[in-house]
Amino acid sequence: MMSLLTIPIHTPAETVTSNQQCHSTNPLDFHSACKSEATAWGNELFNLWNKLTPQVEKDAIRSYTAMDYGRINGYLLSMVL
């Protein structure tokens, strides 16, 4: 099952605090002075993803980012070679 929600990696996260731009050129490169804004941005995107993503897809991502990545990559590489 495919997720109906895709959040692009370059999703804007621009926030201005006291004439300081918390987010400049890289969408995921937050300055330490803007940690609360960065946390709020991450929570907002993750909560939406978490709400709309099917459990089977979440499990696959968690499995891949845990120890199963080696088995998955081995399988995928064997299909290419």
Phi, psi and omega per residue, in radians:
M1 nan 2.327 3.129
M2 -1.656 2.543 3.088
S3 -1.264 2.466 3.076
L4 -1.444 -0.129 -3.092
L5 -1.999 2.184 3.022
T6 -2.217 2.144 3.117
I7 -1.817 1.949 -3.115
P8 -1.018 2.550 -3.119
I9 -1.113 -0.461 -3.118
H10 -1.710 0.604 3.082
T11 -1.121 2.222 -3.094
P12 -1.102 2.519 3.105
A13 -2.421 0.703 -3.046
E14 -1.330 2.252 3.118
T15 -2.462 2.369 3.118
V16 -1.994 2.235 3.130
T17 -2.247 2.078 3.135
S18 0.748 1.002 3.118
N19 1.074 0.214 3.078
Q20 -1.908 2.183 3.115
Q21 -1.459 2.056 -3.099
C22 -1.275 -0.443 -3.090
H23 -2.261 2.181 -3.099
S24 -1.990 -1.658 -2.993
T25 -1.639 -0.579 -3.110
N26 -1.821 2.123 -3.065
P27 -1.038 -0.395 -3.109
L28 -1.893 0.198 -3.110
D29 -1.861 1.479 -3.127
F30 -1.578 2.474 3.077
H31 -1.316 2.618 -3.084
S32 -1.062 -0.499 3.122
A33 -1.185 -0.254 -3.081
C34 -1.953 0.476 -3.071
K35 -1.014 -0.687 -3.130
S36 -1.144 -0.683 3.092
E37 -1.158 -0.706 3.124
A38 -1.119 -0.737 3.128
T39 -1.118 -0.767 3.128
A40 -1.089 -0.735 3.120
W41 -1.088 -0.818 3.126
G42 -1.107 -0.761 3.124
N43 -1.097 -0.722 -3.141
E44 -1.075 -0.822 -3.131
L45 -1.211 -0.741 -3.124
F46 -1.161 -0.750 -3.122
N47 -1.065 -0.687 3.099
L48 -1.149 -0.816 3.104
W49 -1.046 -0.799 -3.108
N50 -1.081 -0.656 -3.122
K51 -1.252 -0.674 -2.985
L52 -1.721 -0.191 -3.088
T53 -1.553 2.283 3.112
P54 -1.064 2.556 -3.103
Q55 -1.003 -0.655 -3.123
V56 -1.082 -0.640 3.109
E57 -1.244 -0.711 3.085
K58 -1.057 -0.758 3.137
D59 -1.087 -0.705 3.132
A60 -1.116 -0.720 3.131
I61 -1.178 -0.775 3.122
R62 -1.098 -0.708 3.123
S63 -1.103 -0.769 -3.120
Y64 -1.137 -0.691 -3.102
T65 -1.434 -0.114 3.057
A66 -1.651 -2.285 -3.042
M67 -1.540 -0.265 -3.043
D68 -1.371 -0.083 -3.098
Y69 -1.033 -0.592 -3.136
G70 -1.104 -0.763 3.130
R71 -1.172 -0.729 -3.132
I72 -1.138 -0.835 -3.134
N73 -1.109 -0.685 3.098
G74 -1.043 -0.769 3.116
Y75 -1.112 -0.838 -3.116
L76 -1.098 -0.723 3.113
L77 -1.140 -0.626 3.132
S78 -1.164 -0.471 3.123
M79 -1.302 -0.486 -3.100
V80 -1.461 -0.696 -3.050
L81 -1.304 nan nan
